[in-house]
Each structure stands twice: as C-alpha cells, then as structure tokens.
Amino acid sequence: MKRFSFFIFVGGTSLSFFFLAGSAAQEPKPQKPASPPATTEQTQEKAEIVNIRRVRLPITVTDKKGNFVSGLTAVDFLVTEDKMPQQIDSFTSEENNNLPLYVAVLMDTSPSTAGKLKFEQESAMNFIQTVVRPKRDRVLFATFDDQVTLRQDFTDRLELLDRAVFAIKKTGEKTALFDAIWEFCDEKMRSAQGRRALVVITDGDDTYSRADINDAIDIAQRTETTLFAISTKAGLSGSVPGVEAGQAKDKGDKDLDRLCEETGGAAFFTGDMLSLERSFSKIARELRSQYLITYRPANDRYDGSYRRVDVKLTNGHENLRLRTKKGYKAVADSVTPK
C-alpha cells in the first residue's frame, strides 16, 4: 500500500521517503537532507530562486485581554539573534500590510473525525471565505489521514474551494499530521510569494508519520510559515468524554502547542461548535493584524546551527504580549523572492 495519494506534487529527493510502500512499523524513518534540491520541472516553474538572506518575522501583539494592538512602529521592537542585536531592514504595520496572504488549510480525515466532519467542513469554508481577498490572497485545501491529499491548489476562487471542501465523504485509517505539515511547507509554502500560514484542523495524535515534530517545526521555520492548529478532541458533541476544552493535557495537545509556539502561531482547543467558529474567526483576524519585520542576520554563515530569535517590545510597551517564531536553522535553503 502506498503511503500517499500524491497525485499533483513533483517529488524531490528530500521527500523520497514519502513514496516508499509498506507500513511505518516495518521500515525505519530515513534521514532527510537539510536542503532539498529542486528537480528540472520545479526549476522551470520557479524561474527565480534565491538563497535566504533575510529573516522575516510576522509578529502578533496583544494586550492582556487578548485584543490585537495597532499603532506600533519599528522603534518599539528590539530583535536579537543568539542574544546579538539585529538591524531591522524593513517594518510593515498591520495598516500597511498589503502583501498577499497564502493559507494552507489541512483537515484531519482520520476515523475519529467521522462524526464531526460535516461541521468541520462548514467551519473551514466559513474561515476561507473570511480570509480570502479576491485577486490578492490564495488558499490551498488538503486532507490527511493515512494518505496526504491535495484537494485544491492555491486559488482565490471560492467556488473551487467550496467544491473541494464538501467533496470529502469518507475518512481514512490513521493520522499523518507531521508528514502533512512537512509536505505542504516544503512543496507549496516555500514558493508562495507573500505571507504564509498553515492551519491544521485535527482531533487526534499523529499515528502514522515518518517525519517527527522536530522535522515539522524545522521546515515551517525555514519556509517562514506560521502554524495554527485547531484541536477538536473535546468532541464538539461530547464524543470524547473527560477532555475539557481549552486545556492541553496529553502529548498530542502539547505537540500542537509546541508546533504553533515555535513558529509564531497559536493552538486552539475547542469543546463545542461555537468555540470552533470563534477559533477560526480569531485566526482570520490575527492574520490581518500582524506586523512584519525583516532583518539581515549579522551572522550570515550557513553552518547548519540553530539560531534563537527573540523579539521584545520597548518604549513603555513591555506590558503587551508578543508572539513570533522562536528561531530557525541556518542552512542554505531556497525560497522564491517575496
């Protein structure tokens, strides 16, 4: 049995382990190259490829009540990398952020989602309609279970997305969450010419991936993708007794928290249909309220080391809360120009 129904992407050697047949229990996870090479076809599709020379930080700032804060300027932010101050190259406030938004929506279709599937579809489509600005933003829709399947590539055509979302009629067998994040960050998000976010809707732990959580975080950081997660484990209709909304208790919950925290996003743990809708709405508002900082690292060597990024507020704004990605691995990766 093949691991993926991988019918649209062009495969690269960095993802060759995704094409192997057989179960994960029988085959050890191979090591992935740190810098996936492009195939001839990929090179033709992406004519201009440049090495990453600047770090881009989408930043969310909130007050103590969780309200998004506007009106800040570049002098209100202090950026350090490995405790070394960095010179800000560019600063974009939320009012002037006209970069297109590329959002990948990944929906868990493992067996435990069967009773929640219809409502998850409706909520996901409402979110997509809220996020997309016609002729500017793009949304991709995909599903993951024991297969990782692209249902609709990036588009701003809501009728195509609606058709893809509601075409899902059955569930798969297992949950390959980390594989799905790796695959779409590597094959799709790195070439998106705008702000990048990936939203995962899931109710279960990863049970089938060959990638692990560190792989997923690494590829999201290197492709400058912010991860958001909505966990429906609490059941929506009480199908999972004993799990309370808003509390991250088990390993799966903590993994979702870590995935999002390390990439600058947030995880939401929903317990009913209303809280699911509110989670989608909050993500949509956040994506419209972020500041964007870029800087050229003072240490410009690609030595494979992990660079810890820290951003603080100054000038009397220290009581506000700030969220952005925690760092990145310094490898000579490639993305399309922004």
VENDAPE-V671272 format. One record per backbone hydrogen bond with DSSP energy under -0.5 kcal/mol. CO is the residue of the C=O (numbers start at 0). NH is the residue of the N-H. Records with the same first field share a line. If there is no record, write none. Layout:
CO: NH ; NH
This chain:
0: 21
3: 5
4: 6
8: 10
11: 14
12: 15
14: 17
15: 18
16: 19
19: 2
22: 25 ; 26
38: 42
39: 43
40: 44
41: 45
44: 46
46: 48
49: 334
54: 294
55: 57
56: 292
58: 290
59: 322
60: 68
61: 320
62: 65
66: 62
72: 75
73: 76
75: 313
77: 311
78: 85
79: 309
80: 83
82: 84
83: 80
85: 87
86: 295
89: 293
91: 291
92: 95
93: 96
95: 97
99: 194
100: 102 ; 137
101: 196
102: 104 ; 139
103: 105 ; 198
104: 106 ; 141
105: 200
106: 143
108: 171
109: 112
110: 113
112: 115 ; 116
113: 116
115: 119
116: 120
117: 121
118: 122
119: 123
120: 124
121: 125
122: 126
123: 127
124: 128
125: 129
126: 130
127: 131
131: 133
132: 135 ; 136
137: 102
138: 154
139: 104
140: 150 ; 151
141: 106
142: 148
143: 108
144: 175
146: 144 ; 148
148: 142 ; 150
151: 140
154: 138
155: 157
156: 159 ; 160
157: 161
158: 162
159: 163
160: 164
161: 165
162: 166
163: 166
164: 167
174: 176 ; 206 ; 207 ; 208
175: 179
176: 180
177: 181
178: 182
179: 183
180: 184
181: 185
182: 186
183: 187 ; 188
184: 189
187: 190
188: 191
189: 335
191: 193
194: 101
195: 225
196: 103
197: 199 ; 227
198: 105
199: 201 ; 229
200: 107
201: 231
211: 215
212: 216
213: 217
214: 218
215: 219
216: 220
217: 221
218: 222
219: 224
220: 223
225: 197
227: 199
228: 230 ; 267
229: 201 ; 231
230: 269
231: 234
233: 239
234: 236
239: 242
241: 243
243: 246
245: 247
246: 248
249: 253
250: 254
251: 255
252: 256
253: 257
254: 258
255: 259
256: 260
257: 261
258: 262
259: 262 ; 263 ; 264
260: 263
261: 325 ; 326
265: 228
267: 230 ; 269
268: 245
269: 233
271: 275
272: 276
273: 277
274: 278
275: 279
276: 280
277: 281
278: 282
279: 283
280: 284
281: 285
282: 286
283: 287
284: 287 ; 288
285: 288 ; 289
290: 58
291: 91
292: 56
293: 88 ; 89
294: 54 ; 296
297: 299
300: 302
304: 329
305: 307
306: 308 ; 327
307: 81
309: 79
311: 77
313: 316
316: 319
320: 61
322: 59
325: 308
327: 306
328: 330
329: 303
330: 332
332: 51
334: 49
